[in-house]
Amino acid sequence: MKRRDFLSNVSTATGAALLSAHAPGWAQAVASRASSVQERILILIELKGGNDGLNTVVPYADSAYYQLRNTIGIKPDELIKLDAKVGLHPDLKALLPFWEKNELAIVQGVGYPEANLSHFRSIEIWGTASKANEYLSDGWATRGMHAGLASKAAYTAEGVLIGMNDFGPLAGARAVSLNDPVAFVNQSRLARVNELATSTQNPALRYLLKVENEISQAADGLRGDKYAFDTVFPTGQFGNGVAAAAQIVASQRRDKADNKAGGVPVMCLTLGSFDTHQNQLGTHAGLLKQLAEGMAALKSALTELGAWDRTLVMTFSEFGRRAKQNSSGGTDHGTAAPHFIAGGAVRGGLYGQAPDLNRLDGTQNVIYTTDFRQIYTTVAQQWWGVNAESVVRGRFDALKFLRA
Amino acid sequence: MLNPIQMTSQQARHLLVRTGFAPTQAEVDKLVGKPAQTAVADIITSALAAKPKYPPPAFVSQAPPTPANQLKTVDERQEQRRAQIAEGVELKAWWLREMLETPTPLAERMVLFWHNHFATSQQKVVRSQAMWRQHQLFRRHALGSFASLLHGIAKDPAMLVYLDAANSRRDAPNENFAREVMELFTLGEATQGGGYNEQDIKEVARAFTGWSVDRDDFSFKFRAPAHDIFSKTVLGKVGLFNGDDVLNIMLAQPACGEFIIGKLWKEFVSPMPDKAEIKRIAKRFAQSGYAIDTALADLFTTDAFWADSNRGSLIKSPVDLVVGTVRQFAFSYSDVLPFVLKTSQLGQNLLMPPNVKGWPGYTDWINATKLLERKNFTQQLFRSIDPALGRMAMLKVGKAEAAMMLDADAFLRAYGGRADGVPNEALKTTLAGVLLASDATQNIANGTVGVAYLRTLTLDPAYQLK
């Protein structure tokens, strides 16, 4: 969307006043993406449990919203208004600088057809980019590796998951899961490249040996002194995860004299639980604050490393939540929701369409307007430079959230 | 049928590893030469008669705590929560000790299996006495009737609170509980043979309205005014169903037996369920009135259970690893708390499964971090022992510590070795057969003495298999 059109949509005086205070810097030159594919990083942030998108990017101008959320709706004057229609939950204020620098893309109504309302099944669908009724075992990022990303560089690991057990988008990839890279490297001396069992029919043993080998390789690449950041990372599990991700990027810097590390193209963080069935206001506010402050710290640290322009940060979640609040001050499982994409190479703004609150489906949920596989297609084609069809197993229209 | 008529040492060991925690050589020797069928029957019979060795923690019979909503200040509420969680730790420690010392480990395995299947976390429930009552329910029905267990757990206050089912009213039925009862407890996922749809879930939710928990004494209460008395259609059946009725409808589905047997297969037999065998066993399970002991006997006597290719095909859970290692080597310890904290560090925090699906198990136990932590644990255990002096050393996990002892000489002497001796080739082969469920994958440096040899064997990835 062109910035001029975007601003002309603002009609109210209040809106215009707010907007001029927070307008994206349209005097800023459109930066071209200077990074090459093998240096690029994708950091996925899982909003675990199903984030209530309606209270995150709030359609405050739609009266239906306040009818559906009679006690838990966020009032217009509490919101960080982005335009005449939507505003951000106040506890996302740490994302405002991103928005002002045009580095935050908000994709609205993200979901998929035949939405599944089960946590486990739906996060599987998002992670493997499968259709709602098919079961795949490889993550979508893994398929990106197979489509050509894996051969772009001698990566330390194809992926690192931080504080997560479920490999999700990286299932089947040469990935390690850890909590802290320094501890990981120290402990890795217990793993050895195996000598005797070069081939085994035992799937369990095969899996163990694979993990063992991957530990050794990842440790070799992650070894090195801890980087002393100026950035102060938030406390708590998510803040620790962000700090770990920053350390990993630091350990892969190409300008290090003895650096043999090949990079880690995909990292995954997790934050939760967003599964707010009861009394959601306080819990949700706290989580969104953690998300925004974590992302701000991540940007700050990556900027110190000169890596912000080659990093893409993306949220994902198994689903949004029910349009109408339930009887316990919370919301039940839903379908589509907005997601955030941030980075130095992002073209900020609102993408897609906010779902129609007057057209709910058979489970009283909103109907998606952007298929999540469109986001993945964009990443595959424009960030990784690989064939998107094999990654998302079909043809989906890319979005324009990356600068040319 | 491949059931051994006269079990070899390897087969006896496999049976004991799968139905219990790792056996001592004495336990294996008792079964060598026996027919598998008899051994299976004996193991199940004694598990049915099993009673805990130690009296439960004191808190279980104390007066209930003040209801949380009657506490005035935030500080009081936080202190009560802290105290309840601390009592939960006492319960975990009591349970882990039972696992470490029980002569009938199959009973403990089944209690843990049901705790995993009907996942409930004290993080949300908080009240320790409620977690104890739920735990007792699992003990009572561990090898009994699944139907009784299901009816019991569906009304269990801890479960109802965990699944937000305690406030479900006819004007706003809470679907979460209905969904989980079908998806996780009885029928499996709708798209994987469960055979139900979103409409069924809504109707089942209506049937459960009125089920609630008294917040003062934390007991199950049926609130008739909140119950939806009208006709419901569930899985094709029409009637004025209440919660008990819909549970019976679920039990009557073939998918229910198959779902449960499928999970038991993955727990005890192999990671690859044999659909035909599961159908067969599930049919008998349903016809027997859902007798769990019948199902177990059937599972332990399948060809798959005894097939060579299935030996070492499962991955030890954290409890398997910690309890099994301590039992097999006959470590003695002054306190169980380090073991409680260790299984939690490795991903299995008793009484606090990560979510309603419980611990998925198998390869889910293993990632780079967890594999390194497992190896670290066995190293810690062995390093805390001084073989020459046999003096008590300390195992430290978090803030917990235990004085440990191991008679490595006694362990090795049973196989013709010594704690300070270098094992010859024959002894190496024997030790690998005793400690590893599949062939060793790593060489151990020549000149490694007895205790260090054992310690290094536990570093072999094959040590993580069972």
Interface residues (C-beta under 8 A of the other chain):
Chain A: N116 L117 S118 H119 F120 R121 N133 L161 N165 D166 F167 V176 S177 L178 N179 F184 Q187 S188 L190 A191 R192 N194 E195 L196 A197 T200 Q201 N202 P203 A204 L205 Y207 L208 L209 V211 E212 E214 I215 A218 H277 Q278 N326 S327 S328 D332 G362 T363
Chain B: D164 N167 R169 D171 A172 N174 E175 N176 R179 E183 E189 T191 E198 P271 S309 G312 S313 L314 I315 G347 P354 N355 K357 Y362 T363 D364 I366 N367 A368 T369 K370 L371 L372 E373 K375 N376 Q379 S438 D439 A440 T441 Q442 N443 L459 P461 A462 Q464 L465
